[in-house]
Amino acid sequence: MFFSIALLLAIVIFSIADIIQNMKKFDFFPYVANFLIVSIITFAGEFLKRHLEPTNISMLYLLAVVFAAMKWGIGNAVFTSIFSFLCFDFFLIPPYLTFTVAHIQYLFTLTGFLVVGIVISILASKMRESVLKKQTEKLQTALLNSISHDLKTPLATITGSLTSIINADNALSGKEKHDLLENSLRESKHMNRVVSDLLDMTRIDAGALKICKEPCDLREVIDSSIEQLLDKIEKRKITVDIDNNFPEIPMDYPFMMKVFYNLIDNCIKYTSSEGTIAVKAVFDDVKITIDISDDGIGVPEEDLNKIFTKFYRVKGSASLKGTGLGLSICKGIIESHGGTICAMKNPAKGAVIRISMPRK
């Protein structure tokens, strides 16, 4: 019995240390969820104990421990194991409704349950960490490939243009030099956006994205974003439908400009040079809703819920410039504002991106 108590205290201390270590990102939901799961198992055990030995019922608790470890990690699994141990002893081991153990065999059952529960917690948690590590490595590989492609190409263009200007002496006309410099400037802007996207994604992943909300004119934010895309619009028609009495919305102006820039730029990539892009905003007492739609090739049904995932590219888009981070960054920024973003099919043709944000 002394061994069980000592082990229990050690586990409690370990669990508390794990919680304190992760306090900044502490989430009560997993603990509440597993509290309910163990409570349901205990309730079911009240009926099963008339027909099954306690050892058999304990298997249900171990399943809960495995689920907790695989889903949320070792801290939550340890909590689930301890809570299961206490419920199992108090409700399902005679004498009931007390932590007293009547028979030595039940003491071994409880001790075995606790030890097995903790071992399973550790093993399942390590498996979860291994899976997460592999996923991280895949993301890092995708990131390196993305950087390789999206930085090498503009660097080669800039180097080639500047080399031509330097080596040509006076052989190039003023217009030719201007075109080469303009090309270099365009590619350097693209490089700047790639680096900016990578930094923003890093901040979002680290939970370090700082949003400074101030009342903003939504039309002004959207118009500023469109202005930065003038060299890409060509003959496309972009309409902005926002009432003159539209209220000012609390938002971070630079970050929301980035959102609309990325979304409209995405529409441009997937529409013809004479396509139509529409931005429409409405509001009520609680929220604003912004639809950005186009008449382009649209998004396949199976990709609608995936396009906001990091590095995800819709099939057939490999030839288009992009890191696969733009929409993921938009999602992070909108969620940091307390809003939501989703993709839908345009009933007519193309796709619709819908943003919902709190009005106040």
FIPA-531489 format. One record per residue (C-alpha): z, y, x; residue in three letters; residue number from 1. Coordinates in Angstrom, 3 decimals, always signed. Layout:
BEGIN
+----------+----------+----------+------+-----+
|       zz |       yy |       xx | code | pos |
+----------+----------+----------+------+-----+
|        Z |        Y |        X |  ala | NUM |
...
+----------+----------+----------+------+-----+
***
This chain:
BEGIN
+----------+----------+----------+------+-----+
|       zz |       yy |       xx | code | pos |
+----------+----------+----------+------+-----+
|   +0.000 |   +0.000 |   +0.000 |  met |   1 |
|   +0.824 |   +2.334 |   +2.885 |  phe |   2 |
|   -2.630 |   +1.703 |   +4.330 |  phe |   3 |
|   -4.261 |   +2.645 |   +0.989 |  ser |   4 |
|   -2.275 |   +5.891 |   +0.740 |  ile |   5 |
|   -3.055 |   +6.836 |   +4.351 |  ala |   6 |
|   -6.739 |   +6.100 |   +3.837 |  leu |   7 |
|   -6.757 |   +8.072 |   +0.582 |  leu |   8 |
|   -5.154 |  +11.104 |   +2.276 |  leu |   9 |
|   -7.655 |  +10.929 |   +5.140 |  ala |  10 |
|  -10.541 |  +10.849 |   +2.695 |  ile |  11 |
|   -9.138 |  +13.749 |   +0.657 |  val |  12 |
|   -8.820 |  +15.840 |   +3.836 |  ile |  13 |
|  -12.367 |  +14.893 |   +4.864 |  phe |  14 |
|  -13.726 |  +15.813 |   +1.431 |  ser |  15 |
|  -11.918 |  +19.170 |   +1.376 |  ile |  16 |
|  -13.188 |  +19.943 |   +4.894 |  ala |  17 |
|  -16.746 |  +19.154 |   +3.808 |  asp |  18 |
|  -16.406 |  +21.455 |   +0.784 |  ile |  19 |
|  -14.955 |  +24.312 |   +2.890 |  ile |  20 |
|  -17.720 |  +23.893 |   +5.460 |  gln |  21 |
|  -20.342 |  +24.292 |   +2.740 |  asn |  22 |
|  -18.438 |  +26.868 |   +0.675 |  met |  23 |
|  -21.213 |  +29.477 |   +0.896 |  lys |  24 |
|  -23.633 |  +27.172 |   -0.838 |  lys |  25 |
|  -20.992 |  +25.332 |   -2.886 |  phe |  26 |
|  -22.263 |  +24.137 |   -6.228 |  asp |  27 |
|  -19.843 |  +22.910 |   -8.891 |  phe |  28 |
|  -22.520 |  +21.179 |  -10.964 |  phe |  29 |
|  -22.660 |  +17.902 |   -8.951 |  pro |  30 |
|  -18.880 |  +17.552 |   -9.144 |  tyr |  31 |
|  -18.831 |  +18.229 |  -12.894 |  val |  32 |
|  -21.721 |  +15.793 |  -13.398 |  ala |  33 |
|  -19.988 |  +12.983 |  -11.528 |  asn |  34 |
|  -16.685 |  +13.746 |  -13.233 |  phe |  35 |
|  -18.466 |  +13.124 |  -16.546 |  leu |  36 |
|  -20.215 |   +9.976 |  -15.243 |  ile |  37 |
|  -16.936 |   +8.449 |  -14.032 |  val |  38 |
|  -15.239 |   +9.443 |  -17.308 |  ser |  39 |
|  -17.971 |   +7.682 |  -19.305 |  ile |  40 |
|  -17.636 |   +4.555 |  -17.131 |  ile |  41 |
|  -13.855 |   +4.614 |  -17.666 |  thr |  42 |
|  -14.330 |   +4.964 |  -21.416 |  phe |  43 |
|  -16.720 |   +2.001 |  -21.397 |  ala |  44 |
|  -14.250 |   +0.076 |  -19.234 |  gly |  45 |
|  -11.637 |   +0.362 |  -22.006 |  glu |  46 |
|  -13.831 |   -1.932 |  -24.096 |  phe |  47 |
|  -15.074 |   -4.120 |  -21.240 |  leu |  48 |
|  -11.610 |   -4.919 |  -19.819 |  lys |  49 |
|  -11.007 |   -7.285 |  -22.746 |  arg |  50 |
|  -13.935 |   -9.425 |  -21.623 |  his |  51 |
|  -14.354 |   -8.803 |  -17.879 |  leu |  52 |
|  -12.165 |   -8.962 |  -14.812 |  glu |  53 |
|  -11.352 |   -5.571 |  -13.200 |  pro |  54 |
|  -13.352 |   -6.573 |  -10.105 |  thr |  55 |
|  -16.524 |   -6.783 |  -12.200 |  asn |  56 |
|  -15.883 |   -3.418 |  -13.861 |  ile |  57 |
|  -15.416 |   -1.808 |  -10.447 |  ser |  58 |
|  -19.114 |   -2.444 |   -9.760 |  met |  59 |
|  -19.968 |   +0.263 |  -12.314 |  leu |  60 |
|  -17.880 |   +2.763 |  -10.372 |  tyr |  61 |
|  -19.624 |   +1.774 |   -7.147 |  leu |  62 |
|  -22.975 |   +2.513 |   -8.783 |  leu |  63 |
|  -21.694 |   +6.016 |   -9.562 |  ala |  64 |
|  -20.646 |   +6.426 |   -5.918 |  val |  65 |
|  -24.088 |   +5.334 |   -4.682 |  val |  66 |
|  -25.774 |   +7.735 |   -7.119 |  phe |  67 |
|  -23.570 |  +10.620 |   -5.942 |  ala |  68 |
|  -24.262 |   +9.883 |   -2.272 |  ala |  69 |
|  -28.033 |   +9.602 |   -2.707 |  met |  70 |
|  -28.293 |  +12.631 |   -4.982 |  lys |  71 |
|  -25.826 |  +15.111 |   -3.489 |  trp |  72 |
|  -24.475 |  +13.827 |   -0.167 |  gly |  73 |
|  -21.245 |  +12.555 |   +1.276 |  ile |  74 |
|  -18.873 |  +15.292 |   +0.078 |  gly |  75 |
|  -19.684 |  +14.626 |   -3.568 |  asn |  76 |
|  -19.730 |  +10.864 |   -2.993 |  ala |  77 |
|  -16.226 |  +10.944 |   -1.504 |  val |  78 |
|  -15.007 |  +12.962 |   -4.488 |  phe |  79 |
|  -16.606 |  +10.425 |   -6.842 |  thr |  80 |
|  -15.083 |   +7.517 |   -4.932 |  ser |  81 |
|  -11.564 |   +8.997 |   -5.055 |  ile |  82 |
|  -11.817 |   +9.952 |   -8.716 |  phe |  83 |
|  -13.184 |   +6.478 |   -9.546 |  ser |  84 |
|  -10.316 |   +4.884 |   -7.611 |  phe |  85 |
|   -7.731 |   +6.889 |   -9.578 |  leu |  86 |
|   -9.352 |   +6.208 |  -12.977 |  cys |  87 |
|   -9.802 |   +2.530 |  -12.160 |  phe |  88 |
|   -6.127 |   +2.173 |  -11.187 |  asp |  89 |
|   -4.681 |   +4.304 |  -14.001 |  phe |  90 |
|   -6.732 |   +3.017 |  -16.943 |  phe |  91 |
|   -8.069 |   -0.426 |  -16.052 |  leu |  92 |
|   -5.477 |   -2.114 |  -13.787 |  ile |  93 |
|   -2.318 |   -3.507 |  -15.452 |  pro |  94 |
|   +0.151 |   -2.020 |  -16.183 |  pro |  95 |
|   -2.068 |   +0.575 |  -17.849 |  tyr |  96 |
|   -1.534 |   +4.372 |  -17.824 |  leu |  97 |
|   +0.416 |   +4.234 |  -14.577 |  thr |  98 |
|   -0.446 |   +4.068 |  -10.887 |  phe |  99 |
|   +1.978 |   +1.162 |  -10.451 |  thr | 100 |
|   +0.282 |   -2.118 |   -9.464 |  val | 101 |
|   +1.843 |   -5.203 |  -11.103 |  ala | 102 |
|   +0.205 |   -7.967 |   -9.054 |  his | 103 |
|   -0.595 |   -8.167 |   -5.361 |  ile | 104 |
|   -4.157 |   -9.309 |   -6.172 |  gln | 105 |
|   -4.823 |   -5.987 |   -7.893 |  tyr | 106 |
|   -3.548 |   -4.148 |   -4.820 |  leu | 107 |
|   -6.185 |   -5.934 |   -2.748 |  phe | 108 |
|   -8.791 |   -5.171 |   -5.431 |  thr | 109 |
|   -7.959 |   -1.451 |   -5.348 |  leu | 110 |
|   -7.857 |   -1.262 |   -1.569 |  thr | 111 |
|  -11.131 |   -3.152 |   -1.311 |  gly | 112 |
|  -12.710 |   -0.905 |   -3.934 |  phe | 113 |
|  -11.691 |   +2.265 |   -2.101 |  leu | 114 |
|  -12.871 |   +1.016 |   +1.300 |  val | 115 |
|  -16.163 |   -0.284 |   -0.077 |  val | 116 |
|  -16.664 |   +2.957 |   -2.018 |  gly | 117 |
|  -16.228 |   +5.072 |   +1.106 |  ile | 118 |
|  -18.461 |   +2.817 |   +3.230 |  val | 119 |
|  -21.163 |   +2.962 |   +0.560 |  ile | 120 |
|  -20.748 |   +6.761 |   +0.403 |  ser | 121 |
|  -21.303 |   +7.081 |   +4.148 |  ile | 122 |
|  -24.243 |   +4.650 |   +4.305 |  leu | 123 |
|  -26.003 |   +6.081 |   +1.245 |  ala | 124 |
|  -25.425 |   +9.611 |   +2.476 |  ser | 125 |
|  -26.883 |   +8.746 |   +5.887 |  lys | 126 |
|  -29.917 |   +7.258 |   +4.146 |  met | 127 |
|  -30.285 |  +10.472 |   +2.126 |  arg | 128 |
|  -30.041 |  +12.560 |   +5.304 |  glu | 129 |
|  -32.665 |  +10.340 |   +6.925 |  ser | 130 |
|  -35.042 |  +10.876 |   +3.990 |  val | 131 |
|  -34.423 |  +14.648 |   +4.080 |  leu | 132 |
|  -35.024 |  +14.646 |   +7.837 |  lys | 133 |
|  -38.372 |  +12.918 |   +7.374 |  lys | 134 |
|  -39.322 |  +15.416 |   +4.666 |  gln | 135 |
|  -38.350 |  +18.272 |   +6.985 |  thr | 136 |
|  -40.459 |  +16.789 |   +9.762 |  glu | 137 |
|  -43.422 |  +16.571 |   +7.375 |  lys | 138 |
|  -42.939 |  +20.233 |   +6.443 |  leu | 139 |
|  -42.704 |  +21.198 |  +10.111 |  gln | 140 |
|  -45.933 |  +19.327 |  +10.834 |  thr | 141 |
|  -47.630 |  +21.066 |   +7.915 |  ala | 142 |
|  -46.279 |  +24.388 |   +9.161 |  leu | 143 |
|  -47.614 |  +23.810 |  +12.672 |  leu | 144 |
|  -51.016 |  +22.810 |  +11.300 |  asn | 145 |
|  -51.027 |  +25.879 |   +9.088 |  ser | 146 |
|  -50.083 |  +28.202 |  +11.949 |  ile | 147 |
|  -52.654 |  +26.551 |  +14.210 |  ser | 148 |
|  -55.466 |  +27.153 |  +11.725 |  his | 149 |
|  -54.447 |  +30.519 |  +10.316 |  asp | 150 |
|  -53.582 |  +32.151 |  +13.624 |  leu | 151 |
|  -56.157 |  +30.594 |  +15.945 |  lys | 152 |
|  -59.131 |  +31.686 |  +13.844 |  thr | 153 |
|  -58.287 |  +35.415 |  +13.644 |  pro | 154 |
|  -57.141 |  +35.408 |  +17.289 |  leu | 155 |
|  -60.504 |  +33.976 |  +18.345 |  ala | 156 |
|  -62.333 |  +36.584 |  +16.241 |  thr | 157 |
|  -60.275 |  +39.479 |  +17.639 |  ile | 158 |
|  -60.666 |  +38.235 |  +21.218 |  thr | 159 |
|  -64.394 |  +37.751 |  +20.787 |  gly | 160 |
|  -64.908 |  +41.201 |  +19.266 |  ser | 161 |
|  -62.889 |  +43.041 |  +21.908 |  leu | 162 |
|  -64.530 |  +41.044 |  +24.718 |  thr | 163 |
|  -67.973 |  +42.016 |  +23.378 |  ser | 164 |
|  -67.016 |  +45.691 |  +23.338 |  ile | 165 |
|  -65.573 |  +45.612 |  +26.875 |  ile | 166 |
|  -68.419 |  +43.611 |  +28.462 |  asn | 167 |
|  -71.285 |  +45.355 |  +26.700 |  ala | 168 |
|  -70.696 |  +48.689 |  +28.453 |  asp | 169 |
|  -73.045 |  +51.092 |  +26.656 |  asn | 170 |
|  -75.385 |  +48.411 |  +25.278 |  ala | 171 |
|  -73.728 |  +48.472 |  +21.834 |  leu | 172 |
|  -74.483 |  +51.181 |  +19.323 |  ser | 173 |
|  -71.699 |  +53.170 |  +17.700 |  gly | 174 |
|  -72.156 |  +51.220 |  +14.444 |  lys | 175 |
|  -71.982 |  +47.854 |  +16.238 |  glu | 176 |
|  -68.754 |  +48.872 |  +17.983 |  lys | 177 |
|  -67.348 |  +50.113 |  +14.673 |  his | 178 |
|  -68.214 |  +46.817 |  +12.954 |  asp | 179 |
|  -66.563 |  +44.786 |  +15.723 |  leu | 180 |
|  -63.409 |  +46.932 |  +15.618 |  leu | 181 |
|  -63.316 |  +46.770 |  +11.841 |  glu | 182 |
|  -63.605 |  +42.993 |  +12.009 |  asn | 183 |
|  -60.735 |  +42.882 |  +14.528 |  ser | 184 |
|  -58.600 |  +45.099 |  +12.299 |  leu | 185 |
|  -59.261 |  +42.878 |   +9.270 |  arg | 186 |
|  -58.311 |  +39.731 |  +11.168 |  glu | 187 |
|  -55.193 |  +41.351 |  +12.654 |  ser | 188 |
|  -54.090 |  +42.268 |   +9.113 |  lys | 189 |
|  -54.574 |  +38.640 |   +8.113 |  his | 190 |
|  -52.446 |  +37.519 |  +11.071 |  met | 191 |
|  -49.757 |  +40.004 |  +10.084 |  asn | 192 |
|  -49.675 |  +38.591 |   +6.554 |  arg | 193 |
|  -49.410 |  +35.006 |   +7.863 |  val | 194 |
|  -46.463 |  +35.899 |  +10.104 |  val | 195 |
|  -44.871 |  +37.924 |   +7.289 |  ser | 196 |
|  -45.219 |  +34.937 |   +4.904 |  asp | 197 |
|  -43.606 |  +32.607 |   +7.426 |  leu | 198 |
|  -40.676 |  +34.984 |   +7.947 |  leu | 199 |
|  -40.214 |  +35.461 |   +4.183 |  asp | 200 |
|  -40.281 |  +31.702 |   +3.606 |  met | 201 |
|  -37.681 |  +31.224 |   +6.337 |  thr | 202 |
|  -35.414 |  +33.814 |   +4.687 |  arg | 203 |
|  -35.858 |  +32.205 |   +1.270 |  ile | 204 |
|  -35.049 |  +28.722 |   +2.616 |  asp | 205 |
|  -31.970 |  +30.087 |   +4.385 |  ala | 206 |
|  -30.814 |  +31.964 |   +1.268 |  gly | 207 |
|  -30.978 |  +35.186 |   +3.312 |  ala | 208 |
|  -33.573 |  +37.058 |   +1.247 |  leu | 209 |
|  -31.962 |  +40.429 |   +0.468 |  lys | 210 |
|  -33.164 |  +41.958 |   -2.789 |  ile | 211 |
|  -32.455 |  +45.663 |   -3.320 |  cys | 212 |
|  -33.080 |  +46.442 |   -6.980 |  lys | 213 |
|  -33.948 |  +49.937 |   -8.144 |  glu | 214 |
|  -35.602 |  +51.137 |  -11.382 |  pro | 215 |
|  -39.357 |  +50.903 |  -10.789 |  cys | 216 |
|  -42.522 |  +51.731 |  -12.698 |  asp | 217 |
|  -44.218 |  +48.333 |  -13.140 |  leu | 218 |
|  -47.720 |  +49.834 |  -13.387 |  arg | 219 |
|  -47.199 |  +51.684 |  -10.112 |  glu | 220 |
|  -46.121 |  +48.478 |   -8.335 |  val | 221 |
|  -49.165 |  +46.586 |   -9.637 |  ile | 222 |
|  -51.597 |  +49.432 |   -8.865 |  asp | 223 |
|  -50.265 |  +49.647 |   -5.291 |  ser | 224 |
|  -50.819 |  +45.907 |   -4.862 |  ser | 225 |
|  -54.386 |  +46.138 |   -6.201 |  ile | 226 |
|  -55.102 |  +49.063 |   -3.870 |  glu | 227 |
|  -54.358 |  +46.831 |   -0.870 |  gln | 228 |
|  -56.958 |  +44.350 |   -2.141 |  leu | 229 |
|  -59.853 |  +46.774 |   -2.627 |  leu | 230 |
|  -61.833 |  +45.291 |   +0.277 |  asp | 231 |
|  -61.684 |  +41.836 |   -1.387 |  lys | 232 |
|  -62.345 |  +42.705 |   -5.023 |  ile | 233 |
|  -66.147 |  +43.180 |   -4.681 |  glu | 234 |
|  -67.658 |  +43.256 |   -8.200 |  lys | 235 |
|  -64.700 |  +41.622 |   -9.921 |  arg | 236 |
|  -63.181 |  +43.431 |  -12.873 |  lys | 237 |
|  -59.400 |  +43.852 |  -12.822 |  ile | 238 |
|  -57.713 |  +45.158 |  -15.971 |  thr | 239 |
|  -54.070 |  +46.211 |  -16.287 |  val | 240 |
|  -52.657 |  +46.310 |  -19.814 |  asp | 241 |
|  -49.233 |  +47.999 |  -19.806 |  ile | 242 |
|  -47.984 |  +50.345 |  -22.562 |  asp | 243 |
|  -47.286 |  +53.937 |  -21.595 |  asn | 244 |
|  -43.759 |  +53.552 |  -22.997 |  asn | 245 |
|  -43.047 |  +50.518 |  -20.812 |  phe | 246 |
|  -39.480 |  +50.900 |  -19.464 |  pro | 247 |
|  -38.615 |  +51.066 |  -15.773 |  glu | 248 |
|  -37.523 |  +47.658 |  -14.484 |  ile | 249 |
|  -34.844 |  +46.980 |  -11.827 |  pro | 250 |
|  -36.694 |  +45.340 |   -8.936 |  met | 251 |
|  -37.257 |  +45.424 |   -5.196 |  asp | 252 |
|  -40.462 |  +47.475 |   -4.898 |  tyr | 253 |
|  -41.818 |  +46.062 |   -1.572 |  pro | 254 |
|  -41.081 |  +42.450 |   -2.487 |  phe | 255 |
|  -42.591 |  +42.766 |   -5.970 |  met | 256 |
|  -45.672 |  +44.352 |   -4.399 |  met | 257 |
|  -45.937 |  +41.238 |   -2.250 |  lys | 258 |
|  -45.675 |  +39.069 |   -5.389 |  val | 259 |
|  -48.498 |  +40.847 |   -7.205 |  phe | 260 |
|  -50.581 |  +41.048 |   -4.025 |  tyr | 261 |
|  -50.294 |  +37.270 |   -3.522 |  asn | 262 |
|  -50.968 |  +36.425 |   -7.179 |  leu | 263 |
|  -53.988 |  +38.724 |   -7.577 |  ile | 264 |
|  -55.319 |  +37.669 |   -4.165 |  asp | 265 |
|  -55.038 |  +34.078 |   -5.345 |  asn | 266 |
|  -57.044 |  +34.932 |   -8.479 |  cys | 267 |
|  -59.712 |  +36.557 |   -6.305 |  ile | 268 |
|  -60.026 |  +33.398 |   -4.188 |  lys | 269 |
|  -60.647 |  +31.180 |   -7.214 |  tyr | 270 |
|  -62.989 |  +33.409 |   -9.251 |  thr | 271 |
|  -66.614 |  +34.293 |   -8.741 |  ser | 272 |
|  -67.550 |  +37.639 |   -7.154 |  ser | 273 |
|  -68.198 |  +39.000 |  -10.666 |  glu | 274 |
|  -65.207 |  +37.387 |  -12.367 |  gly | 275 |
|  -62.470 |  +38.999 |  -14.437 |  thr | 276 |
|  -58.756 |  +39.234 |  -13.651 |  ile | 277 |
|  -56.320 |  +40.541 |  -16.255 |  ala | 278 |
|  -52.727 |  +41.697 |  -15.878 |  val | 279 |
|  -50.784 |  +42.134 |  -19.112 |  lys | 280 |
|  -47.085 |  +42.987 |  -19.527 |  ala | 281 |
|  -44.896 |  +43.033 |  -22.639 |  val | 282 |
|  -41.167 |  +43.568 |  -23.128 |  phe | 283 |
|  -38.341 |  +43.064 |  -25.585 |  asp | 284 |
|  -34.638 |  +43.898 |  -25.530 |  asp | 285 |
|  -33.840 |  +41.138 |  -23.045 |  val | 286 |
|  -36.777 |  +40.496 |  -20.716 |  lys | 287 |
|  -40.258 |  +41.452 |  -19.586 |  ile | 288 |
|  -43.160 |  +38.999 |  -19.470 |  thr | 289 |
|  -46.159 |  +39.484 |  -17.190 |  ile | 290 |
|  -49.303 |  +37.349 |  -17.455 |  asp | 291 |
|  -51.842 |  +37.372 |  -14.618 |  ile | 292 |
|  -54.950 |  +35.506 |  -15.766 |  ser | 293 |
|  -58.433 |  +34.871 |  -14.424 |  asp | 294 |
|  -61.655 |  +33.180 |  -15.541 |  asp | 295 |
|  -62.071 |  +31.138 |  -12.368 |  gly | 296 |
|  -62.085 |  +27.399 |  -11.739 |  ile | 297 |
|  -58.510 |  +27.005 |  -13.025 |  gly | 298 |
|  -55.782 |  +24.605 |  -11.916 |  val | 299 |
|  -55.921 |  +20.849 |  -12.661 |  pro | 300 |
|  -53.293 |  +19.713 |  -15.163 |  glu | 301 |
|  -51.533 |  +17.535 |  -12.589 |  glu | 302 |
|  -51.193 |  +20.488 |  -10.181 |  asp | 303 |
|  -49.656 |  +23.041 |  -12.566 |  leu | 304 |
|  -46.093 |  +22.124 |  -11.571 |  asn | 305 |
|  -46.913 |  +21.633 |   -7.885 |  lys | 306 |
|  -48.662 |  +24.838 |   -6.840 |  ile | 307 |
|  -45.367 |  +26.636 |   -6.172 |  phe | 308 |
|  -44.360 |  +23.987 |   -3.617 |  thr | 309 |
|  -44.480 |  +24.971 |   +0.062 |  lys | 310 |
|  -47.780 |  +24.196 |   +1.792 |  phe | 311 |
|  -49.269 |  +22.668 |   -1.368 |  tyr | 312 |
|  -52.990 |  +23.278 |   -1.716 |  arg | 313 |
|  -55.039 |  +22.395 |   -4.771 |  val | 314 |
|  -57.762 |  +19.849 |   -4.036 |  lys | 315 |
|  -60.988 |  +21.525 |   -3.053 |  gly | 316 |
|  -59.280 |  +24.631 |   -1.608 |  ser | 317 |
|  -59.270 |  +23.530 |   +2.038 |  ala | 318 |
|  -62.185 |  +25.872 |   +2.823 |  ser | 319 |
|  -60.246 |  +28.920 |   +1.583 |  leu | 320 |
|  -57.983 |  +30.941 |   +3.853 |  lys | 321 |
|  -54.292 |  +30.457 |   +3.217 |  gly | 322 |
|  -51.095 |  +28.834 |   +4.434 |  thr | 323 |
|  -50.041 |  +27.334 |   +1.113 |  gly | 324 |
|  -46.965 |  +29.595 |   +1.188 |  leu | 325 |
|  -48.027 |  +32.497 |   -1.030 |  gly | 326 |
|  -47.050 |  +31.049 |   -4.412 |  leu | 327 |
|  -43.888 |  +29.496 |   -2.994 |  ser | 328 |
|  -42.840 |  +32.931 |   -1.696 |  ile | 329 |
|  -43.604 |  +34.464 |   -5.106 |  cys | 330 |
|  -41.352 |  +31.869 |   -6.741 |  lys | 331 |
|  -38.527 |  +32.608 |   -4.292 |  gly | 332 |
|  -38.769 |  +36.377 |   -4.827 |  ile | 333 |
|  -38.950 |  +36.122 |   -8.625 |  ile | 334 |
|  -35.987 |  +33.728 |   -8.753 |  glu | 335 |
|  -34.026 |  +36.096 |   -6.495 |  ser | 336 |
|  -34.602 |  +38.719 |   -9.208 |  his | 337 |
|  -33.148 |  +36.309 |  -11.786 |  gly | 338 |
|  -36.568 |  +35.512 |  -13.249 |  gly | 339 |
|  -38.929 |  +32.556 |  -13.610 |  thr | 340 |
|  -42.579 |  +31.926 |  -12.765 |  ile | 341 |
|  -44.921 |  +29.191 |  -13.995 |  cys | 342 |
|  -48.612 |  +28.293 |  -14.147 |  ala | 343 |
|  -50.615 |  +27.495 |  -17.289 |  met | 344 |
|  -54.185 |  +26.832 |  -18.264 |  lys | 345 |
|  -56.078 |  +29.835 |  -19.585 |  asn | 346 |
|  -57.214 |  +28.866 |  -23.133 |  pro | 347 |
|  -60.608 |  +30.445 |  -22.462 |  ala | 348 |
|  -61.228 |  +29.564 |  -18.814 |  lys | 349 |
|  -59.283 |  +29.677 |  -15.572 |  gly | 350 |
|  -55.533 |  +29.918 |  -15.074 |  ala | 351 |
|  -52.552 |  +32.046 |  -16.101 |  val | 352 |
|  -49.479 |  +32.785 |  -14.005 |  ile | 353 |
|  -46.563 |  +33.912 |  -16.186 |  arg | 354 |
|  -43.575 |  +35.823 |  -14.839 |  ile | 355 |
|  -40.422 |  +36.427 |  -16.883 |  ser | 356 |
|  -37.733 |  +38.783 |  -15.593 |  met | 357 |
|  -34.571 |  +40.346 |  -16.991 |  pro | 358 |
|  -35.155 |  +43.819 |  -18.377 |  arg | 359 |
|  -31.807 |  +45.077 |  -17.053 |  lys | 360 |
+----------+----------+----------+------+-----+
***
